[in-house]
């Protein structure tokens, strides 16, 4: 039986907020670079993840760190850990 100290930490990723239209939910786009198996060129791939934002503190364009957690809804398996960079109002508009 594992206790809280020996349990491995949950997976965390950094991404950009692309939607804040839902209540207490943000959509985060996470980009990664993958090498093409034949040609060796790096390709950008992105994933869209739904994260729980309990206080609705995120704005469009913010760079955030999200952490994997228990399922909160059908599509939401992540929760907001911290806002790393806040977006400028002029840059988003």
Secondary structure as the mmCIF struct_conf table of DSSP 4:
data_model
#
loop_
_struct_conf.conf_type_id
_struct_conf.id
_struct_conf.beg_label_comp_id
_struct_conf.beg_label_asym_id
_struct_conf.beg_label_seq_id
_struct_conf.end_label_comp_id
_struct_conf.end_label_asym_id
_struct_conf.end_label_seq_id
TURN_TY1_P TURN_TY1_P1 UNK A 4 UNK A 6
BEND BEND1 UNK A 7 UNK A 7
HELX_LH_PP_P HELX_LH_PP_P1 UNK A 8 UNK A 11
STRN STRN1 UNK A 12 UNK A 19
BEND BEND2 UNK A 22 UNK A 22
TURN_TY1_P TURN_TY1_P2 UNK A 23 UNK A 24
STRN STRN2 UNK A 25 UNK A 35
TURN_TY1_P TURN_TY1_P3 UNK A 37 UNK A 39
STRN STRN3 UNK A 42 UNK A 52
TURN_TY1_P TURN_TY1_P4 UNK A 54 UNK A 55
TURN_TY1_P TURN_TY1_P5 UNK A 60 UNK A 61
STRN STRN4 UNK A 63 UNK A 68
BEND BEND3 UNK A 70 UNK A 70
BEND BEND4 UNK A 73 UNK A 75
STRN STRN5 UNK A 76 UNK A 85
HELX_LH_PP_P HELX_LH_PP_P2 UNK A 86 UNK A 88
HELX_RH_AL_P HELX_RH_AL_P1 UNK A 89 UNK A 92
#
